[in-house]
């Protein structure tokens, strides 16, 4: 049985963001905090995630440790 959770390390995040637009992701920060929500947009400096309470979170890319998402949600 294959695993459905996909992990994208910090060095590969920017190149993978285009395929994750409108997908629910977990953005894991360097300090261990995690933000969950749909990826709405991104730039070279930030990504914008909207959580389940409809709050926007602007996350600086250099502070990300990894992105985790469910491959079944695509």
Backbone as a ProteinNet text record, in pm:
[ID]
protein_1_A
[PRIMARY]
XXXXXXXXXXXXXXXXXXXXXXXXXXXXXXXXXXXXXXXXXXXXXXXXXXXXXXXXXXXXXXXXXXXXXXXXXX
[TERTIARY]
84.8	0	89.5	62.7	145.8	103.5	196	167.8	110.1	15.9	-47.6	10.5	82.1	139.4	267.3	273.3	390.5	458.6	589.6	669.4	759.4	759.5	845.9	942	1070.3	1170.3	1188.2	1250.7	1266	1331.9	1430.5	1501.8	1417.6	1311.8	1227.5	1091.6	1065.3	930.7	890.7	972.3	930.5	898	977	953.9	828.9	777.2	660.4	529.7	535	415.3	307.5	345.5	246.1	144.9	191.1	99.9	15.7	46.1	-25.7	-132.2	-150.1	-251.5	-388.1	-463.5	-598.3	-599.3	-483	-471.8	-450.7	-510.5	-488.3	-348.8	-271.1	-133.7	-109	-5.9	48.8	183.8	197.4	324.1	394.7	502	576.9	691	694	794.2	921.8	1030.6	1156.8	1143.6	1055.2	1038.4	941	886.4	796.7	649.1	613.7	473.6	426.7	298.7	240.9	115.5	102.3	-17.8	-85.4	-217.8	-293.8	-393.2	-405.4	-504.7	-480.3	-564.1	-549	-449.8	-359.2	-261.9	-333.8	-336.2	-405.4	-312.7	-195.2	-100.8	38.6	137.4	275.1	358.7	466.5	569.3	702.9	812.5	943.3	973.5	899.4	925	822.8	696.4	588.5	493.5	418.5	302.4	183	65.5	-58.2	-145.7	-177	-262	-388.7	-503.4	-630.8	-676.9	-691.5	-727.1	-877.3	-919.3	-1060.1	-1152.6	-1097.6	-1177.6	-1178.2	-1124.8	-1117	-1019.5	-921.2	-816.8	-697.8	-642.5	-525.6	-397.8	-302.1	-171.2	-65.8	11.4	120.6	249.1	306.1	419.6	545	650.4	776.6	840	877.3	936.8	1065.4	1152.3	1275.4	1250.6	1132.1	1104.2	1041.9	1018.3	955.7	1058.4	1021.4	1102.2	1059.1	926.4	872.9	724.8	671.8	528.6	485.6	375.2	320.5	178.3	142.8	6.5	-33.1	-162.8	-219.1	-229.2	-161.8	-163.3	-303.1	-391.7	-528.2	-613.8	-566.8	-645.3	-629.5	-542.3	-520.3	-629.4
-117.5	0	124.1	216	335.7	440.1	525.4	635.1	751.6	822.6	934.9	1068.6	1075.7	1203.1	1231.3	1349.9	1392.1	1504.5	1494.1	1595.7	1664.1	1797	1875.3	1953.4	1928.5	1994.1	2140.2	2216.3	2360.9	2396.9	2320.9	2354.9	2334.8	2254	2224.7	2293	2372	2428	2520.6	2618.5	2718.5	2654.9	2558.9	2496	2408.1	2371.7	2284.1	2358.1	2487.6	2559.5	2570.2	2579.7	2595.6	2480.9	2359.3	2244.7	2232.9	2313.9	2305.1	2413.3	2502.1	2607.4	2542.5	2593	2545.4	2407.8	2358.7	2231	2260.7	2178.2	2193	2141.5	2226.8	2191.5	2221	2158.9	2190.8	2256.4	2381	2452.5	2443.8	2366	2344.6	2445.1	2525	2629.9	2573.8	2649.6	2610.9	2593.7	2672.4	2666.2	2557	2479.8	2369.4	2402.5	2529.6	2566	2519.4	2484.6	2438	2517.2	2561.7	2629.4	2537.8	2520.6	2436.7	2521.6	2497.7	2568.3	2547.9	2611.3	2603.9	2709.1	2668.1	2760.8	2847	2977.9	3069.4	3132.6	3174.4	3238.3	3232	3269.7	3271.1	3366.6	3413.2	3490.6	3426.1	3487	3432.9	3454	3544.9	3574.9	3514.8	3501.3	3460.3	3362.5	3289.9	3218.8	3256.1	3252.1	3290.6	3167.6	3135	3020.4	3072.2	3019.8	3054.8	2933	2950.7	2838.9	2811.6	2715.8	2674.6	2780.1	2877	2988.2	3107.6	3087.3	3189.5	3302.5	3274	3370.9	3348.1	3455.6	3447	3449.5	3369	3364.1	3387.2	3492.5	3524.2	3469	3370	3298.2	3324.2	3375.5	3396.7	3263	3247.7	3121.9	3082.6	3178.9	3136.7	3073.2	3091.9	3033.8	2895.1	2844.6	2713.1	2600.5	2497.8	2376.1	2275.9	2257.9	2168.5	2195.4	2141.6	2141.4	1995.8	1965.3	1829.8	1839.3	1749.8	1747.5	1604	1582.4	1451.9	1435.1	1336.4	1314.3	1284.2	1235.9	1207.2	1330	1444.9	1568.4	1636.7	1588.5	1649.6	1609.4
0	0	0	-89.8	-99.5	2.7	35.8	128.4	51	112.4	44.9	85	197.4	239.5	162.2	104.2	27.8	104.8	120.2	188.6	86.8	91.2	3.4	91.8	76.4	161.6	120.9	207.1	189.4	56.6	13.5	-110	-235.6	-226.9	-343.2	-339.3	-236.1	-218	-332.3	-365.2	-463.6	-599	-640.5	-770.8	-771.7	-655	-645.8	-619.4	-593.3	-550.5	-657.8	-782.7	-890.2	-890.9	-868	-870.4	-743	-641	-514.3	-495.8	-592.7	-581.8	-562.8	-465.2	-428.6	-363.4	-322.3	-251	-103.2	-15.6	127.8	162	228.2	263.9	411.3	464.4	595.4	571.3	612.7	600.6	735.7	740.8	864.4	868.2	974.7	989.4	1053.8	1044.4	1107.4	1258.3	1320.1	1466.1	1510.3	1415.8	1450.1	1438	1429.9	1410.9	1273.6	1265	1139.5	1108.4	984.3	936.7	835.6	849.8	758.2	682.2	553.9	473.8	326.3	245.6	100.2	54.4	-29.7	-87.2	-189.9	-165.6	-256.6	-359.1	-314.5	-406.1	-344.6	-427.4	-378.4	-462.2	-401.7	-469.9	-432.9	-476.2	-438.7	-290.7	-226.5	-85.8	10	-31.4	58.7	-8.6	75.4	24.7	110.2	49.2	115.8	131.1	257.4	289.1	355.9	316.4	380.4	459.4	593.1	680.3	679.9	759	760.7	821.9	892.7	947.3	853.2	732.8	628.7	663.2	748.7	781.3	689.2	641.3	553.7	636.8	596.6	661.3	554.2	570	478.5	540.5	476.8	534.7	451.4	513.9	440.9	401.6	276.3	228.9	302.8	339.1	408.4	546.1	604.1	736	727.9	605.9	590.7	601.6	674.5	683.7	577.5	563.5	462.3	440.9	332.4	305.7	297.6	365.1	364.8	311.9	217.7	166.1	134.6	123.3	94.9	-56.8	-111.6	-256.7	-306.9	-223.1	-263.5	-279.8	-234.2	-243.2	-377.8	-461.7	-593.5	-680.6
[MASK]
++++++++++++++++++++++++++++++++++++++++++++++++++++++++++++++++++++++++++

